[in-house]
Amino acid sequence: MPTLTNAGVEFDPKPTYWVAFESSEVMDVSELTTPAQVSYPAGMTSAKAVFDGKGWTISYGS
């Protein structure tokens, strides 16, 4: 968005969250293991992610 004097500009950020295991201290996207997107349903403000060795189970709460 170009900058303008007295411009009334609004932004509606929509962040994307992911959970994954990573095998080294320096993050390399190619080393992420079984990533899963965390998508909060309406009204939910917390998430619990559990990895069972094969995949993720994500539960949500408020």
ChimeraX commands (.cxc) that place a marker at each C-alpha (Angstrom):
marker #1 position 0.00,0.00,0.00 radius 0.5
marker #1 position 1.56,3.35,-0.98 radius 0.5
marker #1 position 1.97,5.87,1.82 radius 0.5
marker #1 position -0.37,8.87,1.63 radius 0.5
marker #1 position -0.91,11.78,4.00 radius 0.5
marker #1 position -3.99,11.27,6.22 radius 0.5
marker #1 position -4.88,8.01,4.47 radius 0.5
marker #1 position -7.25,5.81,6.43 radius 0.5
marker #1 position -5.90,2.37,5.64 radius 0.5
marker #1 position -6.87,-0.76,7.56 radius 0.5
marker #1 position -5.18,-4.14,7.48 radius 0.5
marker #1 position -6.74,-7.46,8.38 radius 0.5
marker #1 position -3.78,-9.80,9.02 radius 0.5
marker #1 position -4.45,-13.51,8.65 radius 0.5
marker #1 position -1.43,-15.33,10.12 radius 0.5
marker #1 position -0.86,-19.01,9.42 radius 0.5
marker #1 position 0.48,-21.22,12.22 radius 0.5
marker #1 position 2.25,-24.57,11.82 radius 0.5
marker #1 position 3.56,-27.14,14.27 radius 0.5
marker #1 position 6.42,-29.53,13.39 radius 0.5
marker #1 position 9.43,-31.34,14.77 radius 0.5
marker #1 position 12.80,-30.08,13.65 radius 0.5
marker #1 position 16.02,-32.06,13.94 radius 0.5
marker #1 position 18.71,-29.41,14.42 radius 0.5
marker #1 position 19.22,-26.16,16.32 radius 0.5
marker #1 position 19.32,-23.98,13.21 radius 0.5
marker #1 position 15.95,-24.16,11.45 radius 0.5
marker #1 position 16.04,-25.53,7.92 radius 0.5
marker #1 position 12.58,-25.89,6.36 radius 0.5
marker #1 position 13.69,-29.00,4.45 radius 0.5
marker #1 position 14.31,-30.78,7.77 radius 0.5
marker #1 position 10.83,-30.25,9.24 radius 0.5
marker #1 position 9.17,-33.54,10.08 radius 0.5
marker #1 position 5.43,-33.98,9.45 radius 0.5
marker #1 position 4.28,-30.36,9.67 radius 0.5
marker #1 position 0.59,-29.68,10.42 radius 0.5
marker #1 position -1.31,-26.44,10.07 radius 0.5
marker #1 position -2.96,-25.10,13.23 radius 0.5
marker #1 position -6.23,-23.43,12.16 radius 0.5
marker #1 position -8.13,-21.91,15.06 radius 0.5
marker #1 position -11.93,-22.29,14.74 radius 0.5
marker #1 position -14.05,-19.21,15.54 radius 0.5
marker #1 position -14.01,-18.41,19.26 radius 0.5
marker #1 position -11.08,-20.71,20.06 radius 0.5
marker #1 position -7.98,-19.14,21.60 radius 0.5
marker #1 position -5.80,-22.11,22.57 radius 0.5
marker #1 position -4.53,-25.25,20.87 radius 0.5
marker #1 position -2.93,-28.47,22.08 radius 0.5
marker #1 position -0.90,-30.47,19.56 radius 0.5
marker #1 position 0.11,-34.09,20.26 radius 0.5
marker #1 position 2.41,-36.06,17.95 radius 0.5
marker #1 position 1.97,-39.86,18.08 radius 0.5
marker #1 position 5.00,-40.72,15.98 radius 0.5
marker #1 position 3.01,-40.73,12.73 radius 0.5
marker #1 position 0.90,-37.57,12.75 radius 0.5
marker #1 position -0.57,-34.75,14.77 radius 0.5
marker #1 position -3.80,-34.57,16.79 radius 0.5
marker #1 position -4.75,-30.95,17.42 radius 0.5
marker #1 position -7.50,-29.99,19.87 radius 0.5
marker #1 position -8.79,-26.48,20.48 radius 0.5
marker #1 position -10.24,-24.62,23.44 radius 0.5
marker #1 position -11.20,-21.15,24.57 radius 0.5
marker link #1:1,2 radius 0.2
marker link #1:2,3 radius 0.2
marker link #1:3,4 radius 0.2
marker link #1:4,5 radius 0.2
marker link #1:5,6 radius 0.2
marker link #1:6,7 radius 0.2
marker link #1:7,8 radius 0.2
marker link #1:8,9 radius 0.2
marker link #1:9,10 radius 0.2
marker link #1:10,11 radius 0.2
marker link #1:11,12 radius 0.2
marker link #1:12,13 radius 0.2
marker link #1:13,14 radius 0.2
marker link #1:14,15 radius 0.2
marker link #1:15,16 radius 0.2
marker link #1:16,17 radius 0.2
marker link #1:17,18 radius 0.2
marker link #1:18,19 radius 0.2
marker link #1:19,20 radius 0.2
marker link #1:20,21 radius 0.2
marker link #1:21,22 radius 0.2
marker link #1:22,23 radius 0.2
marker link #1:23,24 radius 0.2
marker link #1:24,25 radius 0.2
marker link #1:25,26 radius 0.2
marker link #1:26,27 radius 0.2
marker link #1:27,28 radius 0.2
marker link #1:28,29 radius 0.2
marker link #1:29,30 radius 0.2
marker link #1:30,31 radius 0.2
marker link #1:31,32 radius 0.2
marker link #1:32,33 radius 0.2
marker link #1:33,34 radius 0.2
marker link #1:34,35 radius 0.2
marker link #1:35,36 radius 0.2
marker link #1:36,37 radius 0.2
marker link #1:37,38 radius 0.2
marker link #1:38,39 radius 0.2
marker link #1:39,40 radius 0.2
marker link #1:40,41 radius 0.2
marker link #1:41,42 radius 0.2
marker link #1:42,43 radius 0.2
marker link #1:43,44 radius 0.2
marker link #1:44,45 radius 0.2
marker link #1:45,46 radius 0.2
marker link #1:46,47 radius 0.2
marker link #1:47,48 radius 0.2
marker link #1:48,49 radius 0.2
marker link #1:49,50 radius 0.2
marker link #1:50,51 radius 0.2
marker link #1:51,52 radius 0.2
marker link #1:52,53 radius 0.2
marker link #1:53,54 radius 0.2
marker link #1:54,55 radius 0.2
marker link #1:55,56 radius 0.2
marker link #1:56,57 radius 0.2
marker link #1:57,58 radius 0.2
marker link #1:58,59 radius 0.2
marker link #1:59,60 radius 0.2
marker link #1:60,61 radius 0.2
marker link #1:61,62 radius 0.2
view
